[in-house]
Amino acid sequence: PQPRGVRALRRNPVRVLPPQKELPRPGRELQPKEKPQPREEPPRRREEPPHHREEPPRPAVQRSAAAPGLWYEKAAPGDRRLGKVVTIAKSKKFRDNHGKVLLEGHRLIKDALEAGAVPQTLFFSTVGHLKELPEAEIKRASLVKVKFEDIKIWSDLVTPQGLLGIFSKPDHAKMSYPAAQLANSLPLLLICDNIRDPGNLGTILRSAAGAGCEKVLITKGCVDPWEPKVLRAGMGAHFRLPIVANLDWESIPSKLPAGIQVCVADNKDPGSQAETTSVPGEARGASSAPVKSRPKAAPEHEDEEGAAGTPELATQCYYEDWAQTPVAVVIGGETHGLSMDALQLAASTGGKRLVIPVVPGVDSLNAAIAAGIVLFEGKRQLLQRHKQEDDRQKFP
């Protein structure tokens, strides 16, 4: 017999057989073996780039490519600051209480900045709008880029320019008016009395700036000069000459230079001997502004008293010599006309009634048109007087 170790070396290797299918037991069917389900692991949190992470919406501060020194923020959806513009624009009470005004358009905002008005917030639709404004001035304001559609919603213009600004209410004593305006200023003042129409007041202010008026005084009862419609009609006149608003008649003399003569635009015909009376509620132009001598429901016996209380003023045509140095002109509104306070002030300074003759049958002129005619005639007379004085000094 061979040794045990040798026999072990001659054995065939063990063959591994695959597992056989399980035979079904009697009375039971073999169920197919289910595949093992993969182990579920909690999903890994995907790391996203920083700009894709979800964060609370906030304004994006960006540098302006048009003006590299300016930073602005892009308004986030739902930004309510632009909506406050409507409140400022339409509420005189809000403007007075908060001391803010709304300006719209490149020219008006540029004139305001150059005159020293303080900007608080500027809303613009494209950064190109910033190129047309003085960079040093708008740096003091918050610059907010908004969609043009949003500006179009709040704008009162037919064709909005895409630029709105909220400014501190300008103080005429702190403004720096254009040098050309100051160099051509004349001793000619304008007093607005019962001007209720915004378009008329804005046009009157524009005429006053064009004629070289030294100052404009606006009494209580007139429309607010900082209303958007007045600003648009003024075409920058608010930032070219001092405008003092909301004045009582008692305070008017303290705003006038010493020795001034106050003239009024009225409707008395120079060729007529009878005093022209007013009809309550009748609309007339500033050149023919009626004097409301009594209330609408006054008794008949008060007619003579009202007429007797009307100050007597010399009446003449506007083109006759009336512009003394200095001189002020009172323009009355078309509906309410001149107040008794205006007539008394004119009488106390030796002033006159100025009339613009019109074709018979025409009631009167528009207040703004009449103001332009009278103011530019006053300018002509003052310049002519100054020229005559210069000639006397050169050729005594």
C-alpha positions in Angstrom: 0.0 0.0 0.0 1.1 3.5 -0.8 1.7 6.0 1.9 -1.3 8.1 2.9 0.3 11.3 1.7 0.9 10.0 -1.8 -2.7 8.9 -2.2 -3.8 12.3 -1.3 -1.8 13.9 -4.0 -3.5 11.7 -6.7 -7.0 12.7 -5.8 -8.9 14.8 -8.3 -9.6 18.4 -7.2 -13.0 19.2 -5.7 -15.5 20.4 -8.3 -17.8 23.2 -7.2 -21.3 22.7 -8.5 -23.7 25.6 -9.1 -26.7 25.7 -6.7 -29.6 23.7 -7.9 -33.1 25.1 -8.1 -35.2 24.4 -5.1 -37.7 21.7 -5.7 -41.2 22.6 -4.7 -42.6 20.9 -1.7 -45.8 19.0 -2.1 -48.8 21.3 -2.1 -46.7 24.5 -2.4 -45.5 26.3 -5.5 -42.1 27.8 -5.7 -42.2 31.6 -5.7 -39.7 33.3 -7.9 -36.9 34.7 -6.0 -37.0 38.5 -5.8 -34.0 40.4 -6.7 -32.3 42.1 -3.8 -33.3 45.8 -3.7 -30.4 48.2 -3.6 -29.9 49.9 -0.4 -31.5 53.3 -0.3 -29.1 56.0 0.8 -30.2 59.6 1.6 -29.7 61.9 -1.4 -26.5 63.9 -1.2 -27.0 67.6 -1.1 -25.8 69.0 -4.4 -23.3 71.8 -4.0 -24.4 74.6 -6.3 -22.4 77.6 -7.4 -22.9 80.6 -5.0 -25.0 82.6 -7.6 -27.5 79.7 -7.8 -28.1 79.3 -4.1 -31.6 80.4 -3.1 -31.4 83.5 -0.9 -34.0 86.1 0.1 -34.4 88.6 -2.8 -32.4 91.8 -2.3 -31.4 94.7 -4.5 -28.3 94.1 -6.5 -25.8 96.9 -6.2 -23.9 97.5 -9.4 -21.5 99.9 -10.8 -22.6 102.0 -13.7 -20.8 101.4 -16.9 -21.8 104.8 -18.2 -20.4 106.5 -15.1 -17.9 104.2 -13.3 -17.9 106.4 -10.2 -21.6 105.8 -9.6 -23.2 102.9 -7.8 -26.8 102.0 -8.2 -29.2 99.3 -7.0 -31.5 97.3 -9.1 -35.0 97.3 -7.7 -36.2 93.9 -6.7 -39.7 92.7 -7.6 -42.3 94.3 -5.4 -40.2 97.3 -4.5 -42.6 99.9 -3.2 -40.5 103.0 -3.3 -41.6 103.9 -6.8 -45.2 103.7 -5.7 -44.6 106.5 -3.2 -43.9 108.8 -6.1 -47.6 108.9 -6.8 -48.3 110.0 -3.3 -45.7 112.8 -3.5 -47.0 113.9 -6.8 -50.7 114.1 -6.0 -50.8 115.1 -2.3 -50.0 118.7 -1.4 -50.3 117.8 2.2 -47.7 115.1 1.9 -45.4 117.4 0.1 -45.8 120.1 2.8 -45.5 117.7 5.7 -42.5 115.7 4.4 -40.8 118.5 2.4 -40.4 116.5 -0.8 -41.2 117.2 -4.4 -41.3 115.1 -7.5 -39.4 116.0 -10.7 -39.6 114.2 -14.0 -37.5 114.4 -17.1 -33.8 115.2 -17.9 -34.1 118.9 -18.3 -36.0 119.6 -15.1 -33.8 117.4 -13.0 -30.7 118.8 -14.5 -31.8 122.4 -13.9 -32.7 121.5 -10.3 -29.3 119.9 -9.6 -27.4 122.8 -11.1 -29.4 125.2 -9.0 -28.5 123.4 -5.8 -31.6 121.3 -5.2 -30.9 118.3 -3.0 -31.8 114.9 -4.6 -32.9 112.1 -2.4 -33.8 109.2 -4.8 -33.5 108.9 -8.6 -35.4 106.2 -10.5 -34.1 105.5 -14.0 -34.8 102.8 -16.6 -31.4 102.7 -18.3 -27.9 103.7 -17.1 -27.6 106.0 -20.1 -29.9 108.5 -18.4 -27.2 109.1 -15.8 -24.7 110.4 -18.4 -26.8 113.5 -18.9 -26.7 114.5 -15.2 -23.8 116.0 -13.3 -22.1 113.1 -11.6 -21.0 115.0 -8.5 -24.5 116.0 -7.7 -26.3 112.7 -8.2 -23.7 110.9 -6.0 -25.6 112.3 -3.0 -28.8 110.5 -4.0 -29.9 106.9 -3.9 -29.9 105.6 -7.5 -32.4 102.9 -8.3 -32.8 101.1 -11.6 -36.4 100.1 -12.4 -38.2 98.8 -15.4 -39.4 101.3 -17.9 -42.9 99.8 -17.7 -43.0 100.7 -14.0 -42.1 104.3 -14.7 -44.7 104.4 -17.4 -47.3 103.4 -15.0 -46.6 106.2 -12.5 -45.7 108.9 -15.0 -48.2 111.6 -16.0 -46.4 112.2 -19.3 -47.6 110.9 -22.6 -44.1 109.9 -23.6 -42.1 109.3 -20.3 -38.4 109.8 -20.5 -37.6 107.0 -18.0 -36.2 109.3 -15.2 -37.9 110.4 -12.0 -36.5 112.1 -9.0 -37.5 112.8 -5.4 -36.0 116.0 -4.1 -36.0 117.9 -0.9 -38.4 120.9 -1.3 -36.2 123.7 -2.6 -35.6 126.8 -0.4 -35.3 129.9 -2.5 -32.9 131.4 0.0 -30.4 128.5 -0.4 -30.6 128.2 -4.2 -27.9 129.2 -6.6 -29.6 130.5 -9.8 -27.9 130.6 -13.2 -25.4 133.4 -13.7 -27.1 134.5 -17.0 -30.4 134.8 -15.2 -28.9 137.0 -12.4 -27.1 139.2 -14.9 -30.3 139.9 -16.8 -32.5 140.4 -13.8 -34.6 143.6 -13.6 -36.3 145.4 -10.8 -39.5 143.8 -11.9 -41.6 141.6 -9.6 -44.6 139.5 -10.1 -47.4 138.8 -7.6 -49.9 136.0 -8.4 -53.4 136.4 -7.0 -56.0 133.6 -7.2 -54.2 131.7 -10.0 -56.0 128.3 -9.7 -55.1 126.6 -13.0 -51.8 124.7 -12.9 -51.0 125.2 -16.6 -51.6 128.9 -16.3 -49.3 129.3 -13.2 -46.6 127.3 -14.8 -46.7 129.4 -18.0 -46.8 132.6 -15.9 -43.6 131.5 -14.1 -42.0 130.7 -17.4 -42.8 134.2 -18.7 -41.5 135.7 -15.5 -38.2 134.0 -15.9 -38.0 135.0 -19.6 -38.7 138.6 -18.8 -36.0 138.7 -16.2 -38.2 139.2 -13.1 -36.3 139.6 -9.9 -38.8 137.5 -7.8 -42.2 135.9 -7.9 -44.6 136.1 -4.9 -47.5 133.6 -4.8 -50.3 134.3 -2.4 -52.6 131.8 -0.6 -55.4 130.7 -2.8 -53.1 130.0 -5.8 -52.3 126.5 -6.9 -49.3 124.9 -5.3 -46.3 125.8 -7.6 -44.7 122.4 -6.8 -47.5 120.5 -8.3 -46.3 118.3 -11.2 -48.5 120.1 -13.8 -47.1 123.5 -12.7 -43.6 122.1 -12.9 -44.0 120.8 -16.4 -45.6 124.0 -17.7 -42.8 126.0 -16.0 -40.1 124.3 -18.0 -37.4 124.9 -15.4 -38.5 128.4 -14.3 -38.7 127.2 -10.7 -34.9 126.9 -10.7 -34.1 130.2 -12.4 -35.6 132.8 -10.1 -36.8 133.0 -6.5 -40.4 131.8 -6.0 -42.0 132.5 -2.6 -45.3 130.7 -2.2 -48.2 130.5 0.3 -48.0 134.1 1.4 -50.6 136.1 3.3 -51.4 139.6 2.0 -50.2 141.0 5.3 -46.7 139.6 4.7 -46.5 140.8 1.0 -45.1 144.3 1.8 -42.2 142.9 3.8 -41.2 140.9 0.7 -41.1 144.0 -1.5 -38.3 146.5 -1.9 -38.7 149.9 -0.4 -40.3 152.5 -2.6 -41.9 150.0 -5.0 -44.9 150.7 -7.1 -47.5 148.0 -7.4 -49.7 147.9 -10.6 -52.6 145.5 -11.3 -53.9 144.1 -14.5 -57.6 144.8 -14.6 -60.6 145.1 -16.9 -61.5 148.7 -16.6 -61.7 150.4 -20.0 -59.6 153.6 -20.0 -62.1 155.3 -22.2 -65.1 154.5 -20.0 -66.2 156.8 -17.3 -68.1 154.1 -15.3 -66.4 151.7 -13.0 -66.5 148.1 -14.3 -68.3 145.8 -11.9 -67.9 142.1 -11.6 -70.3 139.3 -12.0 -69.8 136.6 -9.3 -68.5 133.4 -10.8 -67.8 134.9 -14.2 -64.6 133.7 -15.9 -62.3 136.5 -17.1 -58.7 136.7 -18.0 -55.9 138.2 -16.0 -55.8 141.3 -18.2 -59.4 141.9 -17.4 -59.6 140.3 -14.0 -62.8 141.4 -12.2 -62.9 142.8 -8.7 -65.2 140.8 -6.4 -66.7 143.7 -4.5 -69.3 141.7 -2.6 -70.4 138.1 -1.8 -72.8 136.3 -4.1 -75.7 136.5 -1.7 -75.1 140.1 -0.5 -78.1 142.4 0.0 -78.8 144.9 -2.7 -78.2 147.9 -0.4 -74.6 146.8 0.0 -73.8 147.5 -3.7 -73.0 151.1 -3.1 -71.0 150.3 0.0 -69.0 147.7 -2.0 -68.4 150.1 -4.8 -67.4 152.9 -2.4 -64.9 150.6 -0.7 -63.1 149.9 -3.9 -59.8 151.8 -4.0 -59.5 154.4 -6.8 -56.6 153.6 -9.2 -55.6 155.5 -12.3 -56.3 153.4 -15.4 -54.2 153.3 -18.6 -53.2 151.0 -21.4 -50.3 148.6 -20.8 -48.1 150.1 -23.4 -48.1 153.6 -21.8 -45.3 154.5 -19.4 -45.9 152.8 -16.1 -42.7 150.9 -15.3 -40.9 152.7 -12.5 -37.9 151.4 -10.7 -38.7 149.1 -9.0 -42.2 147.9 -10.0 -44.4 144.9 -9.3 -47.3 143.6 -11.3 -50.3 141.7 -9.9 -51.9 139.1 -12.1 -55.3 137.8 -11.1 -56.9 134.5 -11.9 -59.5 134.1 -14.6 -62.3 132.8 -12.4 -61.9 134.8 -9.1 -60.0 137.8 -10.4 -58.1 140.3 -8.3 -58.7 140.4 -4.6 -59.5 143.5 -2.7 -56.2 143.1 -0.9 -54.4 143.5 -4.3 -56.2 146.7 -5.1 -55.5 148.1 -1.7 -51.8 147.3 -1.9 -51.6 149.0 -5.4 -53.4 152.1 -4.1 -51.1 152.4 -1.1 -48.1 152.5 -3.4 -49.5 154.8 -6.0 -50.0 152.0 -8.5 -52.2 151.9 -11.6 -54.6 149.6 -13.4 -53.1 148.2 -16.6 -55.4 147.2 -19.5 -54.7 145.3 -22.7 -57.2 146.5 -25.3 -59.0 143.8 -27.2 -61.5 143.7 -30.0 -65.0 144.6 -28.9 -67.0 141.5 -28.1 -63.9 139.5 -26.8 -64.3 139.2 -23.1 -60.7 138.9 -22.0 -57.4 137.2 -22.5 -56.0 134.1 -20.9 -54.2 134.9 -17.6 -50.9 133.4 -18.8 -51.1 135.3 -22.1 -51.9 138.6 -20.3 -49.1 138.1 -17.8 -46.6 137.6 -20.7 -47.7 140.7 -22.5 -47.6 143.0 -19.4 -44.3 141.6 -18.1 -42.4 141.9 -21.4 -43.8 145.4 -21.8 -42.5 146.2 -18.3 -39.1 144.8 -19.3 -39.1 147.0 -22.5 -39.9 150.1 -20.5 -37.3 149.4 -17.8 -34.5 148.7 -20.3 -35.4 151.9 -22.2 -35.3 153.9 -19.0 -31.9 152.4 -18.1 -30.6 153.3 -21.5 -31.8 156.9 -21.2 -30.1 157.2 -17.8 -26.8 155.8 -19.2 -27.0 158.2 -22.1 -27.4 161.1 -19.7 -24.3 160.0 -17.8 -22.3 159.7 -21.0 -23.6 162.9 -22.5 -24.6 165.3 -19.7 
